[in-house]
Amino acid sequence: MTRARETLTLFEINGGGHPLLPLLDAAASLTQESAGSAPRANGDWLLREAPILEPPPAAVIARRYTQLTLADLDLGYAGRQPPGAPIHRRLAALQAGDELGWRREATTASSSRASEYSIRAAEQSMPRQPPGCHDADGAKCHRTSRTGTGDPARDSTALGQFLLTTREGYAVARLSKRAAARWLPYADTIEAIRVIALIGRDRSQTEPQYATSLRCESWEVPFVEIRWCCWQQPADGNGSRPCNSNESPAGLG
């Protein structure tokens, strides 16, 4: 407040109880009394305005942003491939702000052919979107549909792996088993995944029990943010609404 040169604007959410505005109101009243001026609502130097704002679209209210942590990523994923593997060139080409794709990959060998097809089939297999859920660009966000046992160790095996891919569909990173168990049941709600930074890793940062599987000395890991649409379908099936923290991946509301 002491750095305001000419005017200072403070905002208060209705019912939020701003800690400073009541003090300013009291100070304005004291200024009026000491100057003997006629009563005014907030003095000569304090003006209150209540702007009329249109409520944001339902899709904006439902939108969430979650930054993954290092614990959410398989930090050795690229490190388990040799230095000349294409994944290292693709990681080197990434920049902050780039968007990544994602796909589920089955953990069983019998499903390997199906996982190759999943790149093309992912968009076609999305569940129906909630009615009236559009963003400014006309894109639709998807209804939350949760499956799984609730046990991350069991769900990560049953649901498969969560891969982060380039726009062409080539894998450049993978979520940890626990993170995959959280996010795969909500994969249909994801709107975009954006690269925030690239983190350098090397063999010395890897625990000894995992270092034996490494095939290169250093590699990169993309640190990402997930933009997702948190919608919940009521039990009666009538309409849809933004969900709360108890209805989202690991309480990320």
N, C-alpha and C positions, 0 to 999 in steps of 0.2 A: 504493500500500500504506500510506503514512503517513496517509491520510485515514480508515482503518478505525477506527471508534469502539469497537465491541464485538467483532465477528467479521469475519473476512475469508475469503471463499470463492474458491478458485482451481480452475479446471477444467483437466484434461489429457486430450487424446485419446490413446487407446491407441496406443502406438508413436510419439506425437508428440514426445516429448522436451521437456517443459516446462522452460524455463531456470531457474526459481526454486525449484521443488519440491525438487530435490536439495539445494539450499542450506539450505532449511528443515529437511529431514531431518537434515542434518549438525548444524545448530544445536541441534535437539532432543536429539541424542545428547550433545553437549557439556554441555547443561544438566543432563542426568541424571547425568553423571559428576561435575560440580562439586558437585552437591547430594548425592551419595552415595546417591541413591535407587535402588530396585530397577529393573532394566531394564524399559522399556515400549516398545511398538512405535514410537511417535513422540512420546514425552514427554506432559506433562500439557496442553500447549497446542496440540498439532498432531494433528488427527484426520484419518484417511484413510477415505474411503468409496468403494466401487465400486458405483454405482447400476446396476440392471438396467434397460436401456432396450430397448423394442421397436423393431426397425428400421422406418423410415418406409416408407409404401407406395411401390411402384415408380413410380407417377405423380409423387410428390413428388421422388424422386431424379432423375427425368428432366426436371424443370421447370427452365427457365433464364429469367433476366431480363437483357435487353440494353437499355441506354439508347442511343438514336441520338444522333449528334453533329450539329453544324451541317453538316458535310461530307456527311452522309447525306441531307440535305433539299434540295429545290429551293427556295432561299430567296426567289426572286422569283415563285413560283407565283401567290400572291394579288395581288402587285403588278402583274401583267400584266393585271389586270382593273380596270375603271373604279371610282371611289369608290362609286357607287351599286349595284354588283353584289351579289347576295345573299350571296356568299361572305364579305364583310366583316361582315355581320350575324351570320352563323353562327359566325365566328371570335370575335366579341365576346361571344357567348353561352356560349362554352366556359369551363370552370373547371378548375383542377387537380384531378385525380382522375376526371374524366370519361373514359368509354371511347369509343374510336373504332372504326369498322369499317374494312375495307380491301377493295380489289378490284383486279384486274388490268384494265388498259385497253389494247386493241390500239393499235399505233402507225400502222396503216394505215387509210385512210378507209373501205375496204370492210368493215372489221370494226366500224364504229361502232355499228351496230344490235345486234351481238352483245354489245358492251360494256355497252349499256343493260340488256340482259337479265341480265348477269352478276351484278347485285346480288341478284336472286332465286335465280339458279342456283348461286351460290358454295357455299352450304352443302350443296346436293344433290350437287355434284360432288366433294366431299371423298373421298379414298381411304379404304379400309378401315382402321380403327384396329387397333393391335396388341392381342392378347388380354390381358385382365386389366388394362388401363390405364385406371383411373378415378380421379378425384380425389374429395375429400370430398363434393362436391355432385353426384356422379354423372356429371359431364362426362367425356368421353373425350378423350385426347390422341392425336395422329396419328403414324404412322410416317414417318420421314424418307425422302423419295424425291427424289433429286437428278438434275437434268437440266442441260443446257447444255454449252457448249464449254470453260468455264473462262476465257474471255477476256471481261472485263466489257464492253468496247466492243461486241463482237459479240453477247453474250448480252442486253444491255439492249435492242438493236434487235429481236432475235428474240423475246424473251419479252414485251416491251411495257413499260408503265408501271405503277408501284405507287402507287395512290392511297389516301390516308387520308380516310375519310368520316365524316359524322355517322351517328347511328343510323338516320336516314331514307334514307341512301345518297347524300347530297350531298357531293361532294368539297370538302375544305377544305385539303388539302396534298398534296404529291407527293414521293416519294423521288427523290434524284438518280439519274442513270443508273447510276452504279457501285453504289449501294446497292440499286437495283432488281434489278440483275443478281445480287447476292448473295442477296437475300431471296425473289425470286419462285420459285426452285426449291424453297424451303422454306416457301412460303406455307401449305401444308397442315398445318404443325406449329404455326402461331400459334394461341394460345388467346385472347389479349386484347391490346389496345393501349391504354395509359392515358396521358392528358395529364399531364405533370409541371409544365409552365409554358407560358406564351405569351410569345414573344419579339417585341419591336417592331423593325421594320425600316423604313428610309426610303431615298429615292433616293440620298442621299449615301453610303450604305454599299454601293452597287452599283457594280461595275466598269463603266467607260465603255462597253465593248463590249456590255454587257447592259442598260445604262440606257435605251437607245433603245426597248426593247420595253416599258418600264414605262408604265402608264396611270394610276397614282395616286402620290401623294407618300409615303404611309406605309401600312403594313399589318402584320399579325401572322402569326407562324409558330408552330405548335404544336410544342413540344419533348416527345417521347414516349418511353415505355418499352414494349418488346415482351416479353410473356410467352409463351414457346413451350415445346413439349414435345420434348425431344431423344431420339428413339427411332431405333434402327437395326435393320433386319431383317438377320440373318445371311445369308451367301451360300447356306447349305443350306436356308434358309426355315423352320428350326425355331425357333419362339419369337421373342422380341425382347428388346432390352436397351437401357439408357441409353447414348447415344453419348458419345464423348470429344471433345476439342477439335478433332481432325482431321476430324471427321465433321459439323461444324456450319458455319453461314454464316460464312465468313472466319475460322474457328477460334474462334468465340465459344462455347466450351464452358463 
